[in-house]
Amino acid sequence: MIGSKPVFVLNVRADISAAEQADIAKYKLGDTELYASHEIKGGSGLLGVASRLAYKAMTINVTVKDLTGGKKIECKDVVEMLAVEDQIRDAAKTFAQVLAAAAQFGGEEVVEL
């Protein structure tokens, strides 16, 4: 492996209960994006097209479906891997709050102010 760079792999998967899976399906949350890295911006002309293709290839996206089914994310270095892991943990915590709210949804709630 002389001259090749190591690849750091992060496998993510959430343990989702049957009730949570039902709420994900009911509220159509599977395609909800929880994390997206943004590494390259596109330019104009032919170079812009190439930049946008490279951007799409290098962007890491994680959706609810990815978390429930599992996803393998390859990172260029350990620093990127740790940053991605941290962002996905934050996104998962937020999504847990969304699922808790979805479980409560379905009727009126009166809140006194």
JOHUNOR-V429117 format. One record per residue. N is the residue number from 0. PSI is psi in whole degrees, -180 to 180 (* if undefined). D_CENTER is the distance of its C-alpha to the mean C-alpha in Angstrom with 1 decimal. Layout:
N;PSI;D_CENTER / N;PSI;D_CENTER
This chain:
0;33;31.2 / 1;130;33.2 / 2;-7;31.5 / 3;150;28.0 / 4;146;25.1 / 5;154;23.1 / 6;131;19.5 / 7;127;17.3 / 8;132;15.1 / 9;120;12.3 / 10;123;11.9 / 11;140;9.4 / 12;135;10.6 / 13;145;11.4 / 14;104;15.0 / 15;129;15.3 / 16;166;18.9 / 17;-39;20.7 / 18;-41;21.0 / 19;-40;17.3 / 20;-39;16.8 / 21;-41;19.7 / 22;-38;18.2 / 23;-44;14.9 / 24;-45;17.4 / 25;-44;19.9 / 26;8;17.7 / 27;55;15.8 / 28;-2;12.3 / 29;-37;10.9 / 30;6;9.7 / 31;125;8.3 / 32;125;5.4 / 33;-28;3.8 / 34;140;3.4 / 35;126;5.9 / 36;150;8.9 / 37;108;12.3 / 38;-37;15.1 / 39;140;17.9 / 40;145;19.6 / 41;155;21.8 / 42;-151;25.6 / 43;165;28.3 / 44;-156;30.3 / 45;-39;29.8 / 46;-37;28.2 / 47;-41;25.6 / 48;-46;24.9 / 49;-41;24.4 / 50;-42;22.3 / 51;-37;19.9 / 52;-43;19.8 / 53;-40;19.1 / 54;-47;16.4 / 55;-39;14.6 / 56;-32;15.2 / 57;-8;14.0 / 58;133;10.8 / 59;120;7.7 / 60;138;5.0 / 61;122;2.2 / 62;174;4.3 / 63;-42;6.9 / 64;-40;9.0 / 65;-42;7.1 / 66;-40;7.4 / 67;-32;10.9 / 68;-16;12.0 / 69;145;10.7 / 70;141;9.3 / 71;124;11.3 / 72;124;10.2 / 73;131;13.5 / 74;152;14.2 / 75;-25;17.5 / 76;171;18.7 / 77;-31;18.4 / 78;-45;17.8 / 79;-42;14.7 / 80;-44;13.5 / 81;-39;14.4 / 82;-44;12.8 / 83;-44;9.3 / 84;-44;10.1 / 85;-44;11.4 / 86;-40;8.5 / 87;-38;6.2 / 88;-44;9.6 / 89;-44;10.1 / 90;-39;7.2 / 91;-38;8.4 / 92;-43;11.8 / 93;-42;11.5 / 94;-33;10.3 / 95;-38;13.3 / 96;-39;15.4 / 97;-44;14.5 / 98;-39;15.4 / 99;-41;18.6 / 100;-40;19.5 / 101;-37;19.1 / 102;-29;21.3 / 103;-18;23.9 / 104;153;23.9 / 105;-1;26.6 / 106;-176;29.6 / 107;147;31.2 / 108;127;31.1 / 109;127;33.7 / 110;123;33.0 / 111;134;36.1 / 112;*;35.9
